[in-house]
Amino acid sequence: MSEKPQKSDAKDYSKTLFLPQTEFPMRAGLPQREPEILKRWYEIGLYEKLRESAKGRAKFVLHDGPPYANGNIHIGTALNKILKDLVTKSQQMLGFDSNYVPGWDCHGLPIEWKVEEEHYRKKGKQKPDFRDSAAMIDFRKECRAYATHWLGVQREEFKRLGVIGDWDHPYATMSFPAEAQIARELMKFAANGTLYRGSKPVMWSVVEKTALAEAEVEYEDYTSDTVWVKFPVTSPAHGALASASVVIWTTTPWTLPGNRAISFSPKIAYGLYKVTDAPADNWAKTGDLLILADALAEEVFKQARVTTYEKVRDVPGDTMDAIECAHPLKGLAGGYDFVVPLLPGDHVTDDTGTGFVHTAPGHGREDFDVWMAQARDLDARGITTAIPYTVDENGAYTDHAPGFTGKRVINDKGEKGDANEAVIKALVERGMLIARGRLKHQYPHSWRSKKPVIFRNTPQWFIAMDKDVAASGKTKSGDTLRARALHAISVTQWVPPSGENRINGMIEARPDWVISRQRAWGVPIAVFVREKGDGSAEILQDEAVNKRIGEAFEKEGADAWYAKGARERFLGSRASEDWQKVDDILDVWFDSGSTHAFVLEDPVHFPGLAGIKRKVDGGTDTVMYLEGSDQHRGWFHSSLLESCGTRGRAPYDIVLTHGFTQAEDGRKMSKSLGNTIEPQSVIKESGADILRLWVASCDYTDDQRIGPEILKNTVETYRKLRNTVRWMLGTLHHYKPADAVAPAEMPELERLMLHELAVRAAAVDKAYREFDYKTVVATLSAFLNSELSAFYFDIRKDTLYCDPPSSLTRKAALTTIDLLCTSVLKWLAPILSFTAEEGWRMYRPDAEPSVHLTLFPTDLEALRDDKLAAKWETIRNVRRVVTGALELERAAKNIGSSLEASPVIYVADRDVLMTLFDTDLAEICITSNYEVREGEAPASAFRLDAVPGVAVVVEKAVGTKCARSWKISPTVGEDAEYPDVTPRDAKALREWKALGVSV
């Protein structure tokens, strides 16, 4: 029989097919279409509509970690903002009032540095003298203008990513209300007794002329001078040490003028060693007696070019504290004539060096801690514990370093100065050096100037970590900032959980928080002090003064602190007293750490966030912080300390951390390497939804990679998702809600798809609640590509296109696809925000004006049918065998389309056979006919090892090819009116004719 109708008799039945029709284009054109959608969101007031629709719901607030307003956004910033948008949009659609107020960090050194560079250094102009109040305020206005410009630029770039937030009312740390609240937060620390001025070694940037916090420092390779130095014993515990010297090793020779002690460990085995032979011109001489750790003696003598040596005796570690030494520079310029005691220190090891650590309490935290821990005993021994200021803000020696005054440790350009060589030369001249060398190691650098920093003793303002916090004038033993912070960490949810251990370790080990900076652009440390004469200061506690400061900042900004007559204005009647205004500014981390106080607690300026009742306080609302993993030592850290110090708890309930973005090969992105990916370029070429899909597909808990090939794969994933959505939208062009079929009346295949939809609903809902966006993408991609496109839609295209309008199966399929499309568009909305919106407006133009105003499906669980799914697991396994057999026949060119085939399916398993009963396998396998036979198949039949007991022999379909559906059937010709189609298609043609369509 002929398989095709004669050409002369062929009719064009295409107009009688329910083919997909949609204006949703195959080519997305996202770079052009997305700005149009953004414009519409603004026109309809989407953000305001979201707030209105969510009134009364529990709040889920993602408090924005402020980016710095000093340049265009980069790919890491884009990832961060998109992740935040994924959170806020998905939580809104999960049923929360998920408000997002974007914010910016506007104070601090990076902006001040840029203004100095652009307005002064490049033009060869002198930096203004900040002792002049007018010059100070003018400079601060330049900084404010610079930050305002970049805030505007970044705002537009963030909006272009599709991020929905209160862009018309963001927060900025430089706004007047913010500056006022930051000052008030500092006053709270003054009131509870934890704010103090002290003299401690801090990391100091000579280039930037300011103290730095740990969060502002990065470690880079640096080559240091190293020296092995003798400290002559002056009052030994045993007579045999009378002519001996304790040997230290250091990578910072310049700190030796600040040396006041030597640290040792009672756990280390020490010995007295004698040099028995050495070259005549050697620094270490024959006969020298040196005290060293036994484990390090050999290496020390090797560095000192000692030919032979011998151990004279053991020197027990627990007797070391009885030894006193002379300073190796004693007598130089009449200085260094003091006792150098030996002090026990937990930081001393015998891994490197000599087993002794030169201790300069003005140049290192451990040195300071060891010195201060022994202060009382040292005072009792008549040893002064005052810490010298040996290096000034310019990196130059002061007169506290006799013989070296004016020598530079680091110069203004961040280069190594002449201090090291001067100290080494003095040591050689005095016979106190036994060896020198160089060492390449990791050394702290400012992350802004990229220049090395130094530790120097300087008066700074601190917040105490271990002092009991005063509340209502009373203190409770053990209620310290450290204790509060550690408890707060334990009751916070950390995503991923490893974040808890990381920040916990940082809080356990951190020193007091140095909050002062010696710069101009920031919120001042708005307190008045009275000097005590010992370097510390009494802080004025006066509510009236504090109120005047807060009110002035609220109206005029922090510039009011620097205005002429500010002291008298704020002190009022107390101006005649000897209170002095502090002119240091606050560390920018204190600013950002205080943002919760003027964003989450200010109903006047941020009414959408008013009335937050957090779970920690017995409420139902949740606050999340989300930033990169570096913020465990940055914003997460400072916010935790600020809030715990002023409120006794963390400002957040959940902290989500993401990794850093790397190049495709795993290397750090660098313009010099040419491996950077700019978000603006990706958007211009492919659209923001491609970036959003890349972010959602990443395992953000680790470092992520991006590059041309990764983006190419992302575009392909997007294309498949879009085409599936497009097909559903086109098919639903023919759907009439009045024709909807109840699930109970649907064929099994539709009920199976509804079951699969319910299974995906549970998985997607769980993933969104757990902030697991890569699982959302993987789940939906697999569902749309495998379950729907490659299985269900492929099977149902014949029914959807060819069945008559009255067909129950067709109506059931359309009803199912309607629910599938609705669910998929909603689930994709947080990720593909523009694409889902575009599809929603075409699909549901009369429904909610935006897909983002809808909620995720919540009523799908009732559609689950595990028994039916188990049955269809068997049917689909049989289908796999048939499909495999058809592929071989197609490859052998025995058939073209699968509709040319009529497979014979052999089933040896009676249970499988019964499962197939009443199942139209021709429909399921997309063939024109089929036959099921019980028993074993011929040896030549096609089999799959994974599906035992099933085999297939492919035979040609018998009959004539239907001119409308292209199925091959012996029934073609049975209908006299339409002899070239099957009876099913003939019925469809009659119904079309009845509708007035010419056939």
Secondary structure, 3 states (H helix, E strand, C coil): CCCCCCHHHCCCCHHHCCCCCCCCCCCCCHHHHHHHHHHHHHHHCHHHHHHHHCCCCCEEEEECCCCECCCCCCHHHHHHHHHHHHHHHHHHHCCCECCCCCEEECCCHHHHHHHHHHHHHCCCCCCCCCCCHHHHHHHHHHHHHHHHHHHHHHHHHHHHCCCCCCCCCCEECCCHHHHHHHHHHHHHHHHCCCEEEEEEEEEEECCCCEEECHHHEEEEEEEEEEEEEEEEECCCCCHHHCCEEEEEEECCHHHHHHCCEEEECCCCCEEEEEEEECCCCCCCCCCCEEEEEHHHHHHHHHHCCCCEEEEEEEECHHHHHHCEEECCCCCHHHCCCCEEEEEECCCCCCCCCCCCEEECCCCCHHHHHHHHHCHHHHHHCCCCCCCCCCECCCCEECCCCCCCCCCECECCCCCECCHHHHHHHHHHHCCCEEEEEEEEEEEEEECCCCCECEEEEEEEEEECCCCEEEECCEEEEEEEHHHHHHHHHHCCEEECCHHHHHHHHHHHHCCCEECEECCCCCCECCCEEEECCCCCEEECCCHHHHHHHHHHHHHHCHHHHHCCCHHHHHHHHHCCCCCEECCCEECHHHHHHCHHHHHCCCCCCCHHHCCCCEHHHCCCEEEEEEEEHHHHCCHHHHHHHHHHHHHCCCCCCEEEEECCEEECCCCCCCCCCCCCCCHHHHHHHCCHHHHHHHHHHCCCCCCEEECHHHHHHHHHHHHHHHHHHHHHHHHHHHCCHHHCCCHHHCCHHHHHHHHHHHHHHHHHHHHHHCCCHHHHHHHHHHHHHHHHHHHHHHHHHHHHHHCCCCCHHHHHHHHHHHHHHHHHHHHHCCCCHHHHHHHHHHHCCCCCCCHHHCCCCCCCHHHCCHHHHHHHHHHHHHHHHHHHHHHHHHHCCCCCCHHHEEEEEEECCHHHHHHCCCCCHHHHHCCCCCEEEECCCCCCCEECCCCCCEEEEEEECCCEECCCCCCEECCCCCCCCCCCCCHHHHHHHHHHHHCCCCC
